Amino acid sequence: MPALANKVYFNYGGQGPLPTPSLVAIQHCWETIQELGPFSEVVFPYASRTITELRQRLAPWLGVPPQRLAFTENVSSGCVLPLWGLPWQQGDQLLISDAEHPGVVAACRELAQRHGMELASLPVQDLLADSDSAKAAVLERLERALTPQTRLVVLSHLLWNTGQVMPIPEVATLLQSRRPRPWLLVDAAQSFGSLPMEGAADAADIYACTGHKWCCGPEGLGVVAVSERLLAEGRPTLIGWRSLSQETQAGSGVHADARRFEVATSCLPLFAGLQCSLQLLAGQGSAEDRLALIRERSLQLWQGLQASPHWQPLLEVAPPAGLVSFTGRGGSKSASQQPSPRAMVSALGQKSIWLRSLESPACLRACTHLVTRASEVDHLLSQLNRLAELA
Ligand SMILES: Cc1ncc(COP(=O)(O)O)c(C=O)c1O
């Protein structure tokens, strides 16, 4: 990964670095397009094969049949495109967790405004204990929050701010028993490529992913898994020739499968790049094996923060995946004397150590991935402690 040559990197939840073979695959695909076309009878089968092969690789990763997968540009469009095509009615309620990404929340707000719907909040950000107690609390709170008007629940699989995992299959089971049954939209930005996803992707109505974070694929290509129920009851929203069952016939109707949510021309080399990154990840073991490696390093970081006189992790137990969020302990210093998370990001950046700050809750977040070395975690911890002492 060329990006890792000159820095110590902890922003995998923001964007994963591209491995050299993926960069090569992207370039090779671009060259092949020029060689065969770019617009010719011989390039079309190549393009179609490249897309189909990626869909087929992704299906077992997500535990859903390929017909339920649509390629998108990113997580946000994967959430929004199917969401806006659902049969909404005035008075419906959208129940959104308090740990969702601002883009998804804003899209829900606009949707609610257009249809005269209400928004309600499901608190999950304060669930900082072990995954089992988080699961019990989510289910109990959800049970209390659901009303006969609730038509949508929005919940991330892995919370981008606290790093807590959400019990998506159990949430789906609970929603299944409700009449009318609310839709379940799952933001999988942080789980795709870091957690095993079968069960969760299959249980959700919309499970929206991107290749450019934990899968270390190129930015600009995502995938969304949609349910059979959504395909039966939802309408396509942004329609283009790729949505059509016969791309040259406007009257042919949209695809019966999830491809109805694909729109038009997109960047084929990104498909080759993601295919290669997924292959490289698969070479590192099963999803469970990979998560175990990710957790080895996140545990090391979490333990180092626990032991630090200056920093404390948000989670009270070892992280369930690779996201480790933390704040200053405060100690003898008042809040105004402590460096802000943004100032810490800049100070660490000057030492070529990259992590990020978050606003809600105000904290720092470092992600560990398969390629994170124990020495890098030690280096981060010592620099964090040093900067806190200097402040
Ligand atoms: C939880 C979550 N949702 C959505 C997004 C937006 O991702 P994208 O740019 O792929 O739409 C991010 C990006 O950081 C995220 O962490």
Ligand as a Chemical Component Dictionary entry (heavy atoms), coordinates in Angstrom:
data_LIG
# 
_chem_comp.id                   LIG 
_chem_comp.type                 NON-POLYMER 
_chem_comp.pdbx_formal_charge   0 
_chem_comp.three_letter_code    LIG 
# 
loop_
_chem_comp_atom.comp_id 
_chem_comp_atom.atom_id 
_chem_comp_atom.alt_atom_id 
_chem_comp_atom.type_symbol 
_chem_comp_atom.charge 
_chem_comp_atom.model_Cartn_x 
_chem_comp_atom.model_Cartn_y 
_chem_comp_atom.model_Cartn_z 
_chem_comp_atom.pdbx_ordinal 
LIG C1 C1 C 0 -21.375 5.698 9.073 1  
LIG C2 C2 C 0 -21.132 6.414 7.781 2  
LIG N1 N1 N 0 -22.143 6.589 6.928 3  
LIG C3 C3 C 0 -21.983 7.219 5.754 4  
LIG C4 C4 C 0 -20.768 7.715 5.389 5  
LIG C5 C5 C 0 -20.634 8.385 4.068 6  
LIG O1 O1 O 0 -19.990 7.510 3.192 7  
LIG P1 P1 P 0 -20.023 7.729 1.621 8  
LIG O2 O2 O 0 -19.174 8.905 1.330 9  
LIG O3 O3 O 0 -19.488 6.444 1.059 10 
LIG O4 O4 O 0 -21.435 7.960 1.243 11 
LIG C6 C6 C 0 -19.660 7.548 6.230 12 
LIG C7 C7 C 0 -18.346 8.087 5.862 13 
LIG O5 O5 O 0 -17.494 8.335 6.659 14 
LIG C8 C8 C 0 -19.853 6.890 7.467 15 
LIG O6 O6 O 0 -18.854 6.704 8.328 16 
# 
loop_
_chem_comp_bond.comp_id 
_chem_comp_bond.atom_id_1 
_chem_comp_bond.atom_id_2 
_chem_comp_bond.value_order 
_chem_comp_bond.pdbx_ordinal 
LIG C1 C2 SING 1  
LIG C2 N1 SING 2  
LIG C2 C8 DOUB 3  
LIG N1 C3 DOUB 4  
LIG C3 C4 SING 5  
LIG C4 C5 SING 6  
LIG C4 C6 DOUB 7  
LIG C5 O1 SING 8  
LIG O1 P1 SING 9  
LIG P1 O2 DOUB 10 
LIG P1 O3 SING 11 
LIG P1 O4 SING 12 
LIG C6 C7 SING 13 
LIG C6 C8 SING 14 
LIG C7 O5 DOUB 15 
LIG C8 O6 SING 16 
# 
